[in-house]
Amino acid sequence: MMLTDALQKAGYSVVSSTNTTLEADILMFVADSTGHGKFARHKIQIRLRDDKGDIRWEKPLLGEAAGMLFGASSVERAMNLALDRLLSQALEEFSSEFFSQTLKKMNQGQ
């Protein structure tokens, strides 16, 4: 759902009946509240597969942040900031010329 929202914000239409698949694997989802600081790190690997299952585009995305709320560290805030940064990266990638050209090439082959 998050990838669908990011694609739509980038100006793409999402059609669920196509043979193209956009996948996301969670590689890391860490939140730590030990020591003096609180931080979170989220990493995903996204890939675009054609109708044959071949990977046509792949990109790792990382979001990380340290959280402070009212002068005190907050793990929840760090997690939210890290996720926001990760989704911002996804939106930038989906808005990129390279991603757009990859989709055009895939559509020409169908």
Backbone as a printed PyTorch tensor [residue, N CA C, xyz], in Angstrom:
tensor([[[  0.8180,  -1.1970,   0.0000],
         [  0.0000,   0.0000,   0.0000],
         [  0.8630,   1.2630,   0.0000]],

        [[  1.9690,   1.2490,   0.7700],
         [  2.8340,   2.4290,   0.8180],
         [  3.4640,   2.6930,  -0.5420]],

        [[  3.8830,   1.6160,  -1.2330],
         [  4.4830,   1.7960,  -2.5530],
         [  3.4500,   2.3020,  -3.5450]],

        [[  2.2230,   1.8170,  -3.4480],
         [  1.1480,   2.2980,  -4.3190],
         [  0.9380,   3.7900,  -4.1080]],

        [[  0.8890,   4.2250,  -2.8520],
         [  0.7060,   5.6460,  -2.5440],
         [  1.8680,   6.4790,  -3.0970]],

        [[  3.1010,   5.9810,  -2.9090],
         [  4.2710,   6.7230,  -3.4010],
         [  4.2530,   6.8240,  -4.9230]],

        [[  3.8890,   5.7460,  -5.6020],
         [  3.8020,   5.7840,  -7.0710],
         [  2.7420,   6.7690,  -7.5350]],

        [[  1.5920,   6.7580,  -6.8860],
         [  0.5220,   7.6760,  -7.2730],
         [  0.9140,   9.1190,  -7.0190]],

        [[  1.6220,   9.3990,  -5.9320],
         [  2.0990,  10.7590,  -5.6670],
         [  3.1060,  11.2040,  -6.7140]],

        [[  3.8350,  10.2390,  -7.2950],
         [  4.8180,  10.5530,  -8.3360],
         [  4.1640,  10.7140,  -9.7050]],

        [[  2.8360,  10.5190,  -9.7690],
         [  2.1240,  10.7290, -11.0270],
         [  1.8410,   9.4710, -11.8220]],

        [[  2.1450,   8.2970, -11.2670],
         [  1.8770,   7.0450, -11.9620],
         [  0.4780,   6.5520, -11.6120]],

        [[ -0.1050,   5.7840, -12.5150],
         [ -1.3490,   5.0830, -12.2370],
         [ -0.9860,   3.6540, -11.8750]],

        [[ -1.6200,   3.1190, -10.8730],
         [ -1.3340,   1.7570, -10.4370],
         [ -2.4830,   0.8640, -10.9010]],

        [[ -2.1320,  -0.1090, -11.7290],
         [ -3.1180,  -1.0440, -12.2660],
         [ -2.7550,  -2.4300, -11.7520]],

        [[ -3.6360,  -3.0210, -10.9830],
         [ -3.3040,  -4.2920, -10.3370],
         [ -3.3760,  -5.4800, -11.2850]],

        [[ -3.9420,  -5.3260, -12.4710],
         [ -4.0950,  -6.4570, -13.3800],
         [ -2.9510,  -6.5870, -14.3820]],

        [[ -1.8690,  -5.8270, -14.2150],
         [ -0.7510,  -5.9190, -15.1500],
         [  0.1600,  -7.0860, -14.7820]],

        [[  1.0210,  -7.4610, -15.7170],
         [  1.9660,  -8.5400, -15.4750],
         [  3.2690,  -8.0460, -14.8650]],

        [[  3.4030,  -6.7510, -14.6650],
         [  4.5780,  -6.1590, -14.0460],
         [  4.3930,  -6.1780, -12.5320]],

        [[  5.4510,  -6.4940, -11.8160],
         [  5.3710,  -6.6060, -10.3650],
         [  6.3790,  -5.6750,  -9.7060]],

        [[  5.9360,  -4.9200,  -8.7170],
         [  6.8190,  -4.1140,  -7.8890],
         [  6.8650,  -4.7670,  -6.5250]],

        [[  8.0750,  -5.1630,  -6.1210],
         [  8.2510,  -5.8780,  -4.8590],
         [  9.0750,  -5.0280,  -3.8960]],

        [[  8.8870,  -5.2830,  -2.6200],
         [  9.7190,  -4.6430,  -1.5920],
         [ 10.0150,  -5.6770,  -0.5180]],

        [[ 11.2890,  -5.8610,  -0.2430],
         [ 11.7210,  -6.7460,   0.8390],
         [ 12.2740,  -5.8900,   1.9620]],

        [[ 11.8610,  -6.1780,   3.1870],
         [ 12.4120,  -5.4850,   4.3410],
         [ 13.7430,  -6.1400,   4.6700]],

        [[ 14.8200,  -5.3810,   4.5760],
         [ 16.1470,  -5.8910,   4.8810],
         [ 16.5360,  -5.6030,   6.3310]],

        [[ 16.0130,  -4.4870,   6.8580],
         [ 16.3650,  -4.0870,   8.2190],
         [ 15.2420,  -3.2140,   8.7790]],

        [[ 14.8870,  -3.4740,  10.0200],
         [ 13.9270,  -2.6220,  10.7200],
         [ 14.3820,  -2.6040,  12.1670]],

        [[ 15.1600,  -1.5890,  12.5390],
         [ 15.7950,  -1.5370,  13.8490],
         [ 15.3720,  -0.2730,  14.5810]],

        [[ 15.0550,  -0.4360,  15.8400],
         [ 14.8370,   0.7030,  16.7330],
         [ 15.6150,   0.3960,  18.0020]],

        [[ 16.3990,   1.3610,  18.4640],
         [ 17.2450,   1.1300,  19.6290],
         [ 17.0530,   2.2570,  20.6340]],

        [[ 16.8460,   1.8850,  21.8870],
         [ 16.6630,   2.8910,  22.9250],
         [ 17.7030,   2.7520,  24.0260]],

        [[ 18.8210,   2.1170,  23.7130],
         [ 19.8740,   1.9620,  24.7140],
         [ 20.8150,   3.1580,  24.6750]],

        [[ 21.5310,   3.3690,  25.7410],
         [ 22.4990,   4.4580,  25.7800],
         [ 21.8300,   5.8130,  25.9100]],

        [[ 22.5190,   6.8440,  25.4370],
         [ 22.0220,   8.2150,  25.5800],
         [ 21.0360,   8.6040,  24.4890]],

        [[ 21.0620,   7.9370,  23.3670],
         [ 20.2010,   8.3400,  22.2680],
         [ 19.2450,   7.2540,  21.8420]],

        [[ 18.2790,   7.6580,  21.0940],
         [ 17.2930,   6.7500,  20.5090],
         [ 17.4220,   6.8870,  18.9960]],

        [[ 17.4320,   5.7770,  18.2960],
         [ 17.5170,   5.8590,  16.8490],
         [ 16.7300,   4.7280,  16.2060]],

        [[ 16.4740,   4.9000,  14.9090],
         [ 15.7900,   3.8780,  14.1250],
         [ 16.4360,   3.8360,  12.7490]],

        [[ 16.4500,   2.6550,  12.1810],
         [ 17.0190,   2.4610,  10.8460],
         [ 16.1380,   1.4520,  10.1050]],

        [[ 15.6330,   1.8610,   8.9420],
         [ 14.7970,   0.9930,   8.1170],
         [ 15.4360,   0.8930,   6.7470]],

        [[ 15.5930,  -0.3150,   6.2490],
         [ 16.1660,  -0.5080,   4.9170],
         [ 15.3070,  -1.5070,   4.1620]],

        [[ 14.9450,  -1.1510,   2.9220],
         [ 14.1870,  -2.0530,   2.0680],
         [ 14.8880,  -2.1690,   0.7190]],

        [[ 14.6070,  -3.2410,   0.0220],
         [ 15.0810,  -3.4480,  -1.3440],
         [ 13.8390,  -3.4940,  -2.2190]],

        [[ 13.7520,  -2.5730,  -3.1690],
         [ 12.6070,  -2.5880,  -4.0760],
         [ 13.0840,  -3.0200,  -5.4560]],

        [[ 12.2100,  -3.7320,  -6.1570],
         [ 12.5630,  -4.1840,  -7.5040],
         [ 11.3170,  -4.2340,  -8.3780]],

        [[ 11.5610,  -4.0320,  -9.6480],
         [ 10.5070,  -4.0730, -10.6560],
         [ 10.7760,  -5.2770, -11.5460]],

        [[  9.8000,  -6.1670, -11.6620],
         [  9.9320,  -7.3640, -12.4930],
         [  8.9960,  -7.2600, -13.6940]],

        [[  9.4660,  -7.7740, -14.8130],
         [  8.6100,  -7.8020, -15.9970],
         [  7.6980,  -9.0240, -15.9410]],

        [[  6.9270,  -9.2220, -16.9990],
         [  5.9460, -10.3160, -17.0060],
         [  6.6020, -11.7010, -16.9960]],

        [[  7.8990, -11.7890, -17.3220],
         [  8.6200, -13.0670, -17.2820],
         [  9.2500, -13.3150, -15.9100]],

        [[  9.1960, -12.3120, -15.0390],
         [  9.7960, -12.4330, -13.7150],
         [ 11.2170, -11.9050, -13.6420]],

        [[ 11.7470, -11.4130, -14.7700],
         [ 13.0990, -10.8640, -14.7770],
         [ 13.1110,  -9.5000, -14.1010]],

        [[ 14.1540,  -9.2410, -13.3170],
         [ 14.2980,  -7.9530, -12.6390],
         [ 14.7600,  -6.9180, -13.6530]],

        [[ 13.9810,  -5.8490, -13.7900],
         [ 14.3090,  -4.7730, -14.7300],
         [ 14.8560,  -3.5380, -14.0350]],

        [[ 14.5970,  -3.4150, -12.7190],
         [ 15.0520,  -2.2590, -11.9460],
         [ 15.0830,  -2.6790, -10.4870]],

        [[ 16.1300,  -2.2650,  -9.7760],
         [ 16.2600,  -2.6450,  -8.3650],
         [ 17.0120,  -1.5520,  -7.6230]],

        [[ 16.6020,  -1.2940,  -6.3980],
         [ 17.2180,  -0.2080,  -5.6390],
         [ 17.0420,  -0.4560,  -4.1400]],

        [[ 18.1280,  -0.3580,  -3.3570],
         [ 17.9710,  -0.3840,  -1.9020],
         [ 17.6670,   1.0260,  -1.4010]],

        [[ 16.8060,   1.1400,  -0.4220],
         [ 16.4650,   2.4290,   0.1750],
         [ 16.6840,   2.3400,   1.6780]],

        [[ 17.2080,   3.4300,   2.2460],
         [ 17.5070,   3.4580,   3.6670],
         [ 16.9210,   4.7150,   4.2900]],

        [[ 16.2710,   4.5460,   5.4200],
         [ 15.7950,   5.6810,   6.2030],
         [ 16.2950,   5.5080,   7.6320]],

        [[ 16.8980,   6.5490,   8.1640],
         [ 17.3640,   6.4650,   9.5400],
         [ 17.2360,   7.8230,  10.2130]],

        [[ 17.0700,   7.7850,  11.5390],
         [ 16.8850,   9.0310,  12.2830],
         [ 17.1080,   8.7840,  13.7640]],

        [[ 17.4530,   9.8560,  14.4550],
         [ 17.4980,   9.8520,  15.9090],
         [ 16.3300,  10.7170,  16.3740]],

        [[ 15.6770,  10.3240,  17.4530],
         [ 14.4750,  11.0340,  17.8690],
         [ 14.6230,  11.8020,  19.1610]],

        [[ 14.1100,  13.0230,  19.1620],
         [ 14.0280,  13.8380,  20.3710],
         [ 12.6250,  14.4320,  20.4130]],

        [[ 12.0250,  14.4000,  21.5670],
         [ 10.6870,  14.9590,  21.7260],
         [ 10.6230,  15.6640,  23.0730]],

        [[ 10.4210,  16.9900,  23.0590],
         [ 10.3500,  17.7930,  24.2780],
         [ 11.5950,  17.6090,  25.1440]],

        [[ 12.7670,  17.5380,  24.4950],
         [ 14.0210,  17.4110,  25.2170],
         [ 14.3670,  15.9940,  25.6360]],

        [[ 13.4910,  15.0370,  25.4050],
         [ 13.7610,  13.6450,  25.7530],
         [ 13.7290,  12.8000,  24.4840]],

        [[ 14.5830,  11.8180,  24.4370],
         [ 14.6330,  10.9450,  23.2660],
         [ 13.3430,  10.1490,  23.1380]],

        [[ 12.9420,   9.9140,  21.8920],
         [ 11.7240,   9.1670,  21.6240],
         [ 11.9870,   8.1550,  20.5140]],

        [[ 11.8660,   6.8670,  20.8270],
         [ 12.0430,   5.8220,  19.8220],
         [ 10.9580,   5.9280,  18.7600]],

        [[  9.7170,   6.2170,  19.1860],
         [  8.6120,   6.3190,  18.2360],
         [  8.8630,   7.4250,  17.2140]],

        [[  9.3460,   8.5610,  17.6940],
         [  9.6410,   9.6730,  16.7780],
         [ 10.7540,   9.2870,  15.8080]],

        [[ 11.7820,   8.6240,  16.3090],
         [ 12.8740,   8.1840,  15.4420],
         [ 12.3590,   7.2100,  14.3790]],

        [[ 11.4980,   6.2870,  14.7790],
         [ 10.9410,   5.3270,  13.8210],
         [ 10.1250,   6.0390,  12.7490]],

        [[  9.3070,   6.9970,  13.1610],
         [  8.4910,   7.7340,  12.1970],
         [  9.3410,   8.5610,  11.2440]],

        [[ 10.3680,   9.2280,  11.7630],
         [ 11.2600,  10.0180,  10.9070],
         [ 11.9990,   9.1260,   9.9210]],

        [[ 12.4740,   7.9740,  10.3940],
         [ 13.1840,   7.0530,   9.5140],
         [ 12.2680,   6.5540,   8.4030]],

        [[ 11.0340,   6.2290,   8.7450],
         [ 10.0810,   5.7660,   7.7340],
         [  9.7370,   6.8810,   6.7510]],

        [[  9.5550,   8.1060,   7.2390],
         [  9.3160,   9.2500,   6.3490],
         [ 10.4610,   9.4310,   5.3650]],

        [[ 11.6870,   9.3060,   5.8470],
         [ 12.8530,   9.4720,   4.9760],
         [ 12.9300,   8.3450,   3.9470]],

        [[ 12.5920,   7.1430,   4.3600],
         [ 12.5790,   6.0120,   3.4430],
         [ 11.5470,   6.2140,   2.3440]],

        [[ 10.3570,   6.6470,   2.7150],
         [  9.3000,   6.8780,   1.7250],
         [  9.6360,   8.0590,   0.8140]],

        [[ 10.3150,   9.0650,   1.3460],
         [ 10.7510,  10.1850,   0.5070],
         [ 11.7440,   9.7120,  -0.5480]],

        [[ 12.6470,   8.8200,  -0.1540],
         [ 13.5810,   8.2460,  -1.1250],
         [ 12.8450,   7.4650,  -2.1960]],

        [[ 11.8440,   6.6820,  -1.7800],
         [ 11.0620,   5.9040,  -2.7450],
         [ 10.3740,   6.8350,  -3.7310]],

        [[  9.7920,   7.9050,  -3.2320],
         [  9.1140,   8.8600,  -4.1020],
         [ 10.0900,   9.4980,  -5.0860]],

        [[ 11.2910,   9.8430,  -4.6200],
         [ 12.3130,  10.4000,  -5.5180],
         [ 12.6890,   9.3950,  -6.6060]],

        [[ 12.8450,   8.1360,  -6.2290],
         [ 13.1940,   7.1120,  -7.2160],
         [ 12.0850,   6.9280,  -8.2460]],

        [[ 10.8420,   6.8690,  -7.7630],
         [  9.7180,   6.6700,  -8.6840],
         [  9.5060,   7.8780,  -9.5820]],

        [[  9.9960,   9.0340,  -9.1540],
         [  9.8890,  10.2580,  -9.9540],
         [ 11.0880,  10.4370, -10.8870]],

        [[ 12.0850,   9.5830, -10.7730],
         [ 13.3190,   9.7580, -11.5470],
         [ 13.1030,   9.4380, -13.0220]],

        [[ 13.9280,  10.0400, -13.8390],
         [ 13.8750,   9.7930, -15.2850],
         [ 14.2510,   8.3510, -15.5950]],

        [[ 15.2050,   7.8020, -14.8670],
         [ 15.6290,   6.4230, -15.1100],
         [ 14.4770,   5.4450, -14.8890]],

        [[ 13.7310,   5.6120, -13.7880],
         [ 12.5960,   4.7320, -13.5070],
         [ 11.5270,   4.9010, -14.5800]],

        [[ 11.2620,   6.1330, -14.9760],
         [ 10.2690,   6.4030, -16.0120],
         [ 10.6560,   5.7550, -17.3320]],

        [[ 11.9320,   5.8700, -17.7130],
         [ 12.3980,   5.2650, -18.9620],
         [ 12.3410,   3.7320, -18.8980]],

        [[ 12.6340,   3.1760, -17.7330],
         [ 12.5420,   1.7240, -17.5640],
         [ 11.1150,   1.2540, -17.7920]],

        [[ 10.1420,   1.9690, -17.2240],
         [  8.7390,   1.6060, -17.4220],
         [  8.3340,   1.7350, -18.8850]],

        [[  8.7910,   2.7970, -19.5490],
         [  8.4660,   2.9820, -20.9660],
         [  9.0020,   1.8350, -21.8060]],

        [[ 10.2340,   1.4200, -21.5390],
         [ 10.8220,   0.2980, -22.2830],
         [ 10.0340,  -0.9760, -22.0540]],

        [[  9.6170,  -1.1960, -20.8180],
         [  8.8410,  -2.4000, -20.4990],
         [  7.4960,  -2.3730, -21.2120]],

        [[  6.8610,  -1.1990, -21.2640],
         [  5.5570,  -1.0750, -21.9260],
         [  5.6560,  -1.2410, -23.4310]],

        [[  6.7700,  -0.8200, -24.0180],
         [  6.9510,  -0.9790, -25.4590],
         [  7.0690,  -2.4390, -25.8510]],

        [[  7.5880,  -3.2560, -24.9350],
         [  7.7530,  -4.6790, -25.2130],
         [  6.4760,  -5.4790, -25.0830]],

        [[  5.4090,  -4.8680, -24.5520],
         [  4.1500,  -5.6200, -24.3470],
         [  3.2070,  -5.4400, -25.5150]]])
